[in-house]
Amino acid sequence: MDLRHDDMTREGRTPAPLAYLHDIAKAVRFYSRIPVPALPGESDVHGVPDATRMARAVPLAGAIVAIPGALVLALALAAGLGALPAAALAIAASVLATGAFHEDGLADTADGLGGGQTRERRLEIMKDSRIGSYGGSAMMLALIIRTALVADIAAKGGIVAGAASLVAIAGLSRAAGLTPLAFLPPARTDGSAAIAGTPARSAYLMALAGGTVVAAAVAAAGGLGLVGLAGGLGLAALGAFVMTRMARRLIAGQTGDIAGATEQLAEMGLLAGLAAGMAFA
């Protein structure tokens, strides 16, 4: 029997609240290196989660994954460090917590789409573990931009606003990362995206809605303007649209790397919106 089908069958017999906790735990394990013990009744702890089941867990799982970076930022600022070094440490903590999961996808996507001349060659480059000039540049620029934006928010709004910005955007940016998975077929049959499957449109929309609710609640609690969040949503949507269109045109489908690159674009867009919106907070 197919392992994922077997797992879904067992989950179907699990009470709904516990099944949802299972989905959150699997999403946290998938998106990060944060150790999550097996929950009661949970099976296939280290397997690739089903995309549709994972989608509904993304808003809360993303917020959990963002906690280490938010804590480091808060502690660094409270210890008297300036906004820029504190933000750099926070982004470093975030990268460690996720194992550079999304950054790796961005680098591979930049190398593949930027360096390949044919669909086959682009996919070959994206699968190669080595990093090229396009990938290195994209990853470094993304780290610099994210650090600068978090520092800007912390400098304007203080400890709570800075920490809140990291938690607020985490689930929503990962929901945006599901966009190419929801609208494009897998470009390969042997990749993690193909194994996870295509999330149902309803699950994808649920992830976006849940991510928006969590982002709005955390942003409001942290003193971040909802105007800025709305602007960030627009930028994140633009980034997801552009990446999905590029993937369709250049590789005729999606991969896990494409999803990671989309998440990174969405994260930068959301942070940019929150930083600019501080003027209206």
Residue pairs with C-beta under 8 A, 6 or more apart in sequence:
3 44
3 47
4 47
4 48
4 50
4 195
4 197
7 43
7 44
7 47
7 50
8 50
8 53
10 41
10 43
11 19
11 22
11 53
12 19
14 22
14 41
18 39
18 40
18 41
20 56
20 57
21 39
22 39
22 41
22 42
23 49
23 53
23 54
23 56
23 57
24 57
24 60
24 61
24 64
25 36
25 39
25 42
26 45
26 47
26 49
26 53
26 54
26 57
27 49
27 54
27 57
27 58
27 61
27 62
28 34
28 36
28 61
28 64
28 65
29 36
29 45
29 46
30 48
30 49
30 54
31 61
31 62
31 65
31 98
31 101
31 174
32 65
32 97
32 98
32 99
32 101
33 96
33 97
33 98
33 99
34 64
34 65
34 68
34 97
38 45
48 192
48 195
48 196
49 196
50 196
50 197
51 178
51 181
51 193
51 196
51 197
51 198
51 199
51 203
52 197
52 199
52 200
52 203
53 203
54 61
54 196
54 199
55 175
55 178
55 199
55 200
55 203
55 204
55 206
55 207
56 203
56 206
56 207
56 210
58 171
58 174
58 175
58 178
58 207
58 210
58 211
59 171
59 172
59 175
59 207
59 210
59 211
59 213
59 214
60 171
60 210
60 214
61 171
61 174
62 170
62 171
62 172
62 173
62 174
62 175
62 211
62 214
63 167
63 170
63 171
63 214
63 218
65 97
65 98
65 170
66 94
66 166
66 167
66 169
66 170
67 167
68 93
68 94
68 96
68 97
69 90
69 91
69 93
69 94
69 97
69 166
70 90
70 163
70 164
70 166
70 167
71 93
71 163
72 86
72 89
72 90
72 92
72 93
73 86
73 87
73 89
73 90
73 150
73 154
73 159
73 162
73 163
73 166
74 159
74 160
74 162
74 163
76 85
76 86
76 89
76 90
77 83
77 86
77 154
77 158
77 159
77 162
78 159
81 89
83 151
83 152
83 154
83 155
83 162
84 147
84 148
84 151
86 151
86 154
86 162
87 147
87 148
87 150
87 151
87 154
87 162
88 147
88 151
90 150
90 162
90 166
91 143
91 146
91 147
91 150
94 166
95 103
95 143
101 260
102 177
102 260
102 261
102 263
102 264
102 267
103 139
103 142
103 143
103 260
103 264
104 257
104 260
105 256
105 257
105 258
105 259
105 260
105 261
105 263
105 264
106 135
106 138
106 139
106 142
106 257
106 260
106 261
106 264
107 131
107 135
107 136
107 138
107 139
108 125
108 126
108 127
108 128
108 131
108 135
108 257
108 260
108 261
109 126
109 135
109 138
109 243
109 257
109 258
109 260
109 261
110 134
110 135
110 137
110 138
110 139
110 261
111 125
111 126
111 128
111 131
111 132
111 134
111 135
112 122
112 123
112 124
112 125
112 126
112 251
112 257
113 122
113 246
113 247
113 250
113 251
114 134
115 122
115 125
115 132
115 134
116 122
116 123
116 124
116 125
116 250
119 187
119 250
119 251
119 252
122 250
122 251
123 187
123 188
123 251
123 255
125 132
126 251
126 255
126 257
127 188
131 139
142 264
142 268
145 268
145 271
146 267
146 268
146 271
149 268
149 271
149 272
149 274
149 275
150 162
150 165
150 166
150 271
152 275
152 278
153 161
153 162
153 165
153 224
153 271
153 274
153 275
153 278
154 161
154 162
154 165
156 275
156 278
157 222
157 223
157 224
157 278
157 281
158 223
160 222
160 223
161 222
161 223
161 224
161 278
161 281
163 222
164 218
164 219
164 221
164 222
164 223
164 224
165 219
165 222
165 224
165 271
165 274
167 218
168 214
168 215
168 218
168 219
168 222
168 224
168 229
168 270
168 274
169 215
169 232
169 266
169 267
169 270
169 271
169 274
171 210
171 211
171 214
171 215
172 208
172 211
172 212
172 214
172 215
172 233
172 236
172 266
172 270
173 211
173 236
173 263
173 264
173 266
173 267
173 270
174 207
174 211
174 263
175 204
175 207
175 208
175 210
175 211
176 208
176 211
176 236
176 237
176 239
176 240
176 262
176 263
176 265
176 266
177 240
177 259
177 260
177 262
177 263
177 266
178 199
178 204
178 207
178 259
179 204
179 240
179 241
179 243
179 244
179 262
180 240
180 243
180 244
180 247
180 254
180 258
180 259
180 262
181 193
181 196
181 198
181 199
181 204
181 254
181 259
182 198
182 199
182 200
182 201
182 204
183 244
183 254
184 244
184 247
184 248
184 253
184 254
185 198
185 252
185 253
185 254
186 193
186 194
186 198
186 253
186 254
186 255
187 193
187 247
187 251
187 252
187 253
187 254
187 255
187 258
188 194
188 253
188 255
191 255
191 256
192 256
193 254
193 255
193 256
193 258
193 259
199 207
212 233
215 229
215 270
216 226
216 229
219 225
219 226
219 228
219 229
219 274
220 226
223 281
224 274
224 277
224 278
224 281
225 274
225 277
225 278
225 279
225 280
225 281
226 277
227 277
227 280
227 281
228 273
228 274
228 275
228 276
228 277
228 278
228 280
228 281
229 270
229 273
229 274
229 277
230 273
230 277
231 272
231 273
231 276
231 277
232 269
232 270
232 271
232 272
232 273
232 274
232 277
233 270
233 273
234 269
234 273
235 268
235 269
235 270
235 272
235 273
236 265
236 266
236 267
236 269
236 270
236 273
238 269
239 262
239 265
239 266
239 268
239 269
240 262
240 265
240 266
242 265
243 258
243 261
243 262
243 265
244 254
244 262
247 253
247 254
247 255
247 258
251 258
